[in-house]
């Protein structure tokens, strides 16, 4: 892991950009006498790690005493995309705008994206846990529910997870949801135009976790109330501290 930039923000959080091979990432930490628990924070597939909503969540969570890290997965953010990836994204956006069925497009695009992203997140996790300022346990928080489900099944070091939305998740991850047994906090925007409500509710029902909580709020995809971030940190506090 090679740190490429460093800046101390006005809330006392240290923000560092890093590269790990071809993987670009960001790490947010605060000064602490003891190693901090780690939160892997992912945004919706395709959005960059510098997306303002992700950065705001990361800084808030770091200020609560966590190390928070995110990466741009292959084909996401500023990382190169193939012509096929670009066409799949365009087809998906067009179908959603037109109200046409998107399942097959979604499966062919998101399924491979998840499979390719998981090893990179695990490689990043390995490197982060070698840093002296980071300890365990590890949590996951993000709008990329499919990635979170796959990681929760494949990665035993993840002790708790917070998922957003979840209306569109590939079939493979919907089936894997039954194998997820860690504590979960699931956020749902009741009027989310891009995530069918019933599909999100069905996904929540399928998780195998004995401790799982659903928070539903009125409003569209980007209208999640700010207080949910505070509640999310309390959830992390219960399971990671």
N, C-alpha and C positions, 0 to 999 in steps of 0.2 A: 504494500500500500504506500503510495507516494502522495503526500499533501502538496497541493499546488498553490493554495492561497489560504489566508487566515485573516479574520477580522473580528474584533470584539464589538458586539452590537450594544445599543444603548440600554438593553434590558439585562446586560451582564452575561449574555449567552455568547459563547465563542463559536463562530461559524467557520468551518474548514472544508474547502473543496478537496477532493482526492481523486486519484485514478488507481485502478487495480487492473493491470493489463489494459484491456480495451474498455473496461467498465468505468464510467464517470459517476461520482457520487458526492454527497454532502453529509457532513457530520456536525451536529450541534451538541455542545456540552456546556456545563458550568463547572466552576471550581468546586471541588469536593475533596474531603479528606479520605473518603472511601470510594472504591470503584462503584460507578453508577449502574443501575439496571439499564438494559438496552431495549429500545423500541424501534423496530423496523417499520418505516412509514412509507406506504406506496400510494400513488395516485391512480386515477383511472388510466387504463392502458393507453399509451400514446401521448399522454400529457407530460411535459417536461418536469424534472425535479425542482426547477425554479418557479413552478406555478405558484402564484401568490397565496392561494388557499392552503396548499400543502406547507409552504414556508411558515405561514402564520400558525398553523397547527403544530409544526415542529418546534418553533421558538417557544410557544406557550408550554408545550410538554417538557422541553428541555429545562425551562425555568422552574419547573416543578421538581427538578432533581434527577432527570433522566438523560441518558445519552440517546440521541435520536439520529437515525441514519436513513438515507434514501439513495436510490440509484436510478439512472436511466437504463431501463432494460433494452435489449437489442431491438432496434427499430422504433424506439420511443425517444421522445425529446429531440435532442440534436443528433442522435446516432443515425447512421445511414439506414435508409429504407430501400428495399428492392422495388422495382416497378410493380411487381405482383402485390406487394404490401400496400402501395399507394392506391392501386386500383381497387383492392378489397376495402380499404377505408372509404374511398369515394362511393363504391357501390352500397356500403352499409349506410352511410349518411343519406344517400339519395333514397334508399328504400325506407328509412325511418321517417324522412320528411314526407314521403308520399303515402305513409301508412301501410306499406306493403309488408308481407312476411319477411322477416330478416333472419330466421333461425339458421338456415343453411349457410348463408353468408357469414353469420356470426360464428358458427361452428368451424368453418374452414379457415377463418382468420384468427379468432381468439384462442382456440384450442392449441395450435402450434406456438402461439405467442407465450402462453402460460408454460408449456413444456420447456421452451427455450429459456424462459426467465428464471425458473426455479433454481437451476444449478448456479446461475450467476448470483442470485441472492444468497445461496448457501456458501459460495466462495467468499462473498462479502462478509457474511456472518463469521466465518472462520477468522478472517483477517481482523475484524473489529474486536473480537473477543481476545485477541492477543495484545491489544493496547492496554497499558496499565490502568488507565482511567475508566475502563469499562469492565464490568463484571456481569453477573447474571442476577436474576433470571432474564429471559428475553420475551418480549411481547410483539405483537403485530397489530398495526392500525392502518386502515386504508380503504379507499373506495374501489380497489381492484379485488373484489370478493373472490373471484376465481383463483387468483394467485394466492390469496390468504388461505383458502381452503386447501389448495395443493401443498402449501408450505406446512400448514398445521398437521397434515397427514404424514408428510415426508420428513419433517424436521422435529425430532423429539425435544430439542432445546427450547422450542416456543411453548410458553406456559399459559398464555392467555391471548385473546385476540378481539379486536373490535372491527366489525365490517360495516360498510356503508352500502345502501341500496341492495343490489343482489337480484334485480329482476331478470337480467340476462346473464346467465352463467352456463358455460358449456355442459353438455350432458355428462361428461366424465367427472367434472367437479360436483355436479348435482348428486351423482352416485357416491362420490367420496365423502360428501357431507355427513353421511351416516357414520363414518369412521372418525369424525372430529369429536373429541371428548373433552377438550380443554374448556375452561370458562369462556363464555362469549358475551359480547355486547353488540347488538345488531341495531343499526340506525336505519329508519325508513322514512322517507318523505312521502306522505300520503298521496300527493298529487304530482309525483315525479313523472314528467312526460316521457322520459327515456327508459324507465324501469317499471314494467307492469306490476301493479301492486300485488295481485294474487300470486304471481310467480315468486315474488320476494317472500310473501307469507308462507308459501309452500316450502321454500328453501329453509326458512327459519324452523319450520316444523320438522324438517328432515334431519337437522343436526343431532348428533348423538350425545351431546353434552348434557350432563345432569344440571349444570348451572348455566342457563342462558337467559338473557334478558332482551326484550324487544322494546325500543323506544320509537314511537311513531309521532311525527309532527306534521301539521298541515303545511302545504307549500310545495313548490317545484324543486327540481334537482339541486339547485345551489342555495336553497333557502333554509338549510339546517340551522336551527337557532344556536347562537354562540354558547349558551349555557350547556349544550351537549358536549362541548369540548371540556368544560370543567367536570361534568359527570363522567366523561371518558377517562379523565385523569384519576378520579376517585376509584373507578373500576380498576385501573392499572395499579393504583396504590394498594388495593386489597390483595392483588395477586402477584405483584412483582417486588413489593417492599416488605 
